[in-house]
Amino acid sequence: MKSLIQQVKAQHEAELMAIPGVVSVGIGKGEKGEAVIVVGVEDERKETLSIIPESLSGYPVEVRPLGRIVAQ
């Protein structure tokens, strides 16, 4: 059975991945140890960051610059 944050991630993953510059969506821990939705981006372009919400269904969204991801 999926936890609530897993359900929230699954519900919003496609729309987040459709944002230009977003390369991944996952679940992680925030600075205070709380569960967060982690959105990986190529870089911190203002136009990308302005579209990503600060929270989804009550869970904080944390943006992490990862660079370009290339399949090996």
C-alpha positions as CSV (number, residue, x, y, z in Angstrom):
1,M,0.0,0.0,0.0
2,K,1.4,3.4,-1.0
3,S,1.9,6.1,1.6
4,L,0.1,9.4,1.2
5,I,3.2,11.2,0.0
6,Q,3.8,8.4,-2.6
7,Q,0.2,9.0,-3.8
8,V,0.7,12.7,-4.0
9,K,4.0,12.3,-6.0
10,A,2.3,9.8,-8.4
11,Q,-0.6,12.2,-8.9
12,H,1.6,15.2,-9.8
13,E,4.6,13.6,-11.4
14,A,3.5,13.9,-15.0
15,E,2.6,17.6,-14.7
16,L,5.9,18.3,-12.9
17,M,8.0,16.4,-15.5
18,A,6.2,18.4,-18.3
19,I,7.8,21.6,-16.9
20,P,10.8,22.6,-19.1
21,G,14.1,22.0,-17.1
22,V,12.6,19.4,-14.7
23,V,14.6,16.2,-14.9
24,S,13.3,14.1,-12.0
25,V,10.6,13.9,-9.3
26,G,11.1,12.0,-6.1
27,I,10.6,11.8,-2.4
28,G,13.2,12.8,0.2
29,K,13.8,14.4,3.5
30,G,13.9,18.2,4.1
31,E,16.3,20.1,6.3
32,K,14.2,19.3,9.4
33,G,13.8,15.6,8.5
34,E,10.3,16.0,7.2
35,A,9.0,14.2,4.1
36,V,9.2,16.4,1.0
37,I,8.6,16.1,-2.8
38,V,12.0,16.6,-4.5
39,V,12.0,18.1,-7.9
40,G,15.3,17.8,-9.7
41,V,16.1,20.5,-12.3
42,E,18.9,21.0,-14.8
43,D,19.7,24.4,-13.4
44,E,17.9,27.2,-11.5
45,R,16.3,29.1,-14.3
46,K,13.8,31.6,-13.1
47,E,11.2,30.5,-15.7
48,T,11.4,26.9,-14.4
49,L,11.5,27.8,-10.7
50,S,8.5,30.2,-11.1
51,I,6.3,27.3,-12.3
52,I,7.1,24.7,-9.6
53,P,4.7,24.9,-6.7
54,E,6.0,25.4,-3.1
55,S,3.9,22.6,-1.8
56,L,1.6,19.8,-3.1
57,S,-1.3,18.5,-1.0
58,G,0.4,19.9,2.1
59,Y,3.8,18.4,1.4
60,P,6.7,20.9,0.9
61,V,8.3,20.8,-2.5
62,E,12.1,21.1,-2.6
63,V,13.9,22.0,-5.8
64,R,17.4,20.6,-6.3
65,P,19.7,21.5,-9.2
66,L,21.0,18.2,-10.6
67,G,22.3,19.2,-14.1
68,R,21.4,17.4,-17.2
69,I,20.7,13.7,-16.8
70,V,21.8,11.5,-19.7
71,A,21.0,7.7,-20.0
72,Q,24.1,5.6,-20.0
